[in-house]
């Protein structure tokens, strides 16, 4: 993985702006500490920091290939999992390769097929190709939105970067927060509206979109969406197909020229990845390294809830023993989580999922001590329908985003100047209805199947993007590449059309996945009830974040109170709500921590409310 950035300005000469480009590049060096490259001409600057994973010597970027007198230059962040097939096809069409990097295959694919190249890719990517002869930049982002691509138009210039900090390093992009941005932080956060970059005039290329920038300006279009098709496979064939797609995706993503490992939570999703990886590594005579996270005194303070019925602490060693793997367990402390809240903002460039972010950030630091690449189980719940809101009919049929049902509570935090004339519920419901209107279905869909298509789109377009943001930023902050096999677009396309009756096999969460992968895990793990990413239940954490928020309130210059009402924050310190702020994990301690992150973010990034 890497960071990419660039500026295209067809009216002005860019060759004297070296310090600006170096600032953009240096802002994101943590994503790619191994190699650094620049390409600067009169009207185009492309910048790259590389984390070398495949073809370390021949995969340097920016990479330029000349064909018939035309030069094409690429900056690319991602991994292509069908590189071999595409290289063979391109070689048959006369293309010659200097190495075996996927970057070179992506560039030759664009030269051969133009914008249609993305239709052939299986992978996670964000890239830009500059056609010097046509004076045109092509941009694209992977179908599922695993890799980021932020951009801004300033005057006649087009600026882009993998992370917001890369754009903010350019003097034309200022850390301004207008009303829409303020609403994103308080009403939508830590999620984001698809395509929104939060800062004024900053956008993100949406998943499954591509575009061009030239003398006519910027034009973008969608090249992929979840499309409804009749599912004609029998249950038996569906089970077999799911097993093939899942195992094939995992095996494809285990290819690496550097050390690789897997996340291990003791649950279904990561367990399946570990099981398939164990077989893959054994075929090559290599051990499997697994990585798990826990908290000090976790079992002492853990209490069963609807969302976390069991603790991973018990199941991690059981599964590690069964796998006979090289198990690495990171144990985090309370102060480490609290201190990490601010570093997590540095990584994400926005307030995030509070200690759920900071724990992953610290965890990834420890993983990086052993491997450069790791596989993780994100996205199975969105695609196979594993969350409680898929299964609880009352929640499932309720209008609105199921992971953010506390709209009025959230709106009560905003200062009056940000809510004047605002109907908070209608503001979010309009976004909700737009997603539903864009959901593809069939006239033959039953009411349940129609709703399940809507639920899958809501989850993949919104909730899953928050988790993918978190995984990308928290891991890449330590130059750790984390791959997510369940995000293979072939799995999403197939499951979008599988009827709920089949997905709901044995009326069990992700029952179809469990049945398809029987034999890959012991039954105790295979049929274990879902437990999300673990959070701390230690009362010391609540006490610590509360103490820190009181310090913020005691500071009359704290920027947080320019956005959020002081009395609402004081009320939060005496609150203990069972309804989460966001998702399943952000209850009162995490909401307090989120406010700490907002304050730190506004101060660190010098955010100006306009």
Secondary structure, 3 states (H helix, E strand, C coil): CEEEEEEEECCCCCCCCHHHHHHHHHCCHHHCECEEEEEECCCEEEEEEECCCCCCCCCCCCEEEEECCEEEEEEEEEEECCHHHHHHHHHHCCCCCCCCCHHHHHHHHHHHHHHHHHHHCCEEEEEEEEECCCCEEEEEECCCCCCCCEEEEECCEEEEECCHHHHHCCCCCCCEECHHHHHHHHHHCCCCCCCECCCCCEEECCCCEEEEEECCEEEEEECCCCCCCCCCCCHHHHHHHHHHHHHHHHHHCCCCCCCEEEECCCCHHHHHHHHHHHHHHHHCCCCCEEEEEEECCHHHHCCCCCCECCCHHHHHHHHHHHHCCEEEEEEECHHHHHHHHHHHHHHHCCCCCCHHHHHHHHHHHHHHCCCCEEECCCCHHHHHCCCHHHHCHHHHHCCCCCCCCCHHHHHCCECHHHHCCCCHHHHHHHHHHHHHHCCCCCCCCCHHHHHHHHHHHHHHHHHHHHHHHHHHHHHHCCCCEEECHHHCHHHHHHHHCCCHHHHCHHHCCCHHHHHHCCCCCCHHHHCCCCECCCCCCCHHHHHHHHHHHHHHHHCCCCCHHHHECHHHHHHHHCCCCCCCCECCCECHHHHHHHHHHHHHHHHHCCCEEC
